[in-house]
Amino acid sequence: MSIISVWVRPVVTALAVIALSACSNHPPLATVAAVDLERYSGDWYEVARLPNRFQTDCAGDVMARYSEKGDDIAVLNRCRQANGEIISAEGTAKVVANSGNARLRVSFFWPFYGDYYVLALDSDYQWALVGAPDRGYLWMLSRTPELPEATFNELVQKAQSLGFNTEALQKTLQTQPLP
């Protein structure tokens, strides 16, 4: 064994441990126990979100439509731009095995997927809190364009308790719900 391998192996191991530690600043993100995909299907209004790069053109009236498509879920996201035009993005979601349907992998541009975790869900499927395990994405969804203030505040507190930066949360303007 050379002197280099005696020093390199422990240094590489230490760097790997440091890198992995840096990736896990947060504990694992807890989801709801189970999601009935049939009940979850349909239209959802975005009530609030953490800012993200792929929704920068959305000035308001943000909606998502989910529908079962075989073993997958068809996703249609739409919003109104500042100039009044409606833009949309179609994608596919796949259920993560053994997640009770509460964890999905969503793609709008194959082969790239993002995490979609259902963090809180009304028992009547009237509102949902959805996020990603890195805490970089968060959406507050409702079956109606607005949520009661008490429910909104409860979901903000839930998101904060899960480690999301709720100070950056932006309410979504819903003026002309999309057909």
N, C-alpha and C positions, 0 to 999 in steps of 0.2 A: 504494500500500500504506500503510495507516494505521500509526501508532505502536503501536496496540493489537495488531494482527496480528503485528508484528515481535516483540513480547514474548510474546504468548500462545502462538504456535505452538511456540517452543522450550520454554516452561514446560510445556505440555501433553505434549510429546514426552518431556521429562525425567521427568515424573510417571508416564507410561505405562511407561517403562523401569524405574523404581523399583518400580512395582506388579508388573510381570512378574518382576522379579528376586526380589521377596519371595515370589512363588508357587512358585519353584523352588529351595527350600533344599536339596533332595536331587537327586542325579543320577537319570536315568531308571531305573526299576525293572526289573531283568533278570528274565526268566521262563525256565522250561524251554524247550527248543527246540520240543517238540511234545507234545501230549496226545492219546491215543487215546480218544475220547469213549465208545466202547463199553466199553472197559476201566475208564474212570473212573466210569461209571454204577454205581448201586447205593447201598448204605448206607455212611455214614461217621459215625464217632463223633467228637465234638469232644473233644480231649484238653486243649487250652488255647486261650485267646483273649486279645486285648487287650480291656479293658472297652469296651462301646459302649452307646449309649442304647437301641437296639432289642432288646437281650437282657437288660435289667435285671430282668425278671420270671423269667428262667431260673435256677433254683437248682441244676439238675443234669440229668443224663441227656439231654444235648443231642445230637441226631442230625440228619443231613441225608441226603436221598435224591435222587439225580439220575437222570433217565431221558431218553433221547432222545425228542424229540417233533417229528418232521419236521426242519426246519432248526434248530429251537431245542432247548433243554433244559428239561424240567420240573424245578422245584426244590420240595422239600417239607422245611421245617425244623420240627423239633419239640423240645420240652423239657418238663421237669417243673418246675412252680412249687413254692415252699416249702410250699404247702398240699397238694401231691400231685397237683393237677390238671395234665393235659397240655394244652399250647397248641401251636398250629401256625400256620405261615404258608406259603402257596403262592405261587410266583413262576415267572418265566420268565427263562432266560438266553439271550443271543445271543452267538455267537462273533464276536470282532473279526476282521475280514478280515486276512489275511496274518500271523496270530499263531501259526500252528501249533496252534490251538485252546487255547493257553495263556492267552489273555486273553479274558475274557467280560464282558459287561455284563448285570447282573442287576437285575430289577425285581420288587418285591413290590407295588408300587402305581404303575401306569402313570400318567403318562409319566415317572416318576422312575426313573433307573437308577444303579447303583453299579458300581464296578470290582471284578473278581474275577480276580486274577492268580495263576496257579499258579507259585510260586517255587521249589519243590523237590518232587520226586515220586520215590518208590521205583520201581525198575525193574519190580517185580512189582505195582505199584499197591496197596501195603499201607499207605502213609502219604503225606501231602501237607502242604505248607506253602503257605498261601494268604494273600494280602494285597492291599492297595490302594496305588497309587503315591504317595499322600500320606502313607503310613505310619501312617494313623489306624486302620486295621483290619488284624487279623492273626488267623488261625486255624491251629491245628495239628490235623490230622485223621488218623484211623486207621481201618482196617477192624475193629479190635478196640477194646474199651473203654479199653485202656491201651497205652502204648508202652514198650518196654524203656528203662531210664534212659539208656543210652548214646545211643540214637536221639533221645530227647527232648532231651538236652544238645546233640547235634549240630545239631538243628533250631533250638534257641535261639541257638547260635553263628551259624548261617546267617542267622537273622533279624537278629541284632545287626550282622552284617557288612553287611546291606542297609540299615541305618539305622533299624530299628524299636526302640522303647523296650521292651526285653525285661524291664526292671525292673518294668514294670506288668503283665507277662504273668500271667494267672490260670489255674491248673489247673482243669479241669472235673471236678466230682464225677460219677462214673458208678457208681451203686449198683444201679439197676434198669433195665437197657437196655430201651428202648421196643420193642414188638413191630413 
